[in-house]
Amino acid sequence: MAETNDSSRTVQAGDSVFIGICPGKGFRYIQYFRKTLIPNPNATYNKETGDDFYEYFFLDGEHDVQSLPCEYAGKKFRIISLKTLMDKNTGADRPVMFLDLGLNMVAWVELNGAVGELEIYLE
């Protein structure tokens, strides 16, 4: 597996990325979210495009969150969605990626930091 930091390649929902080598006690730019309360089990989002995933997963219910544990390092995960949020402090664009870690589990990837530190990469 060659780690690359090629910003000219684009990815979209349904593609896969690799989680890089774990830096110490956990990842700096990748958070692990586990949904613990699902008040609307019939809610949905567009699984082909990832549209509305953020609203579907994060704006309803309760979550446990922590830095992504090292056990996810070196593995490939499917991209659920990509979204650009606004940084509350600076107003700057904040691109994020959401990865499927399993049932009700999602990785929140801060792309600006994670790509630069090779916490995620393309094969």
Summary of the structure (lengths in Angstrom):
residues: 123
radius of gyration: 14.2
end to end distance: 6.3
largest distance: 42.1
contacts: 329
relative contact order: 0.31
helix: 12%
strand: 38%
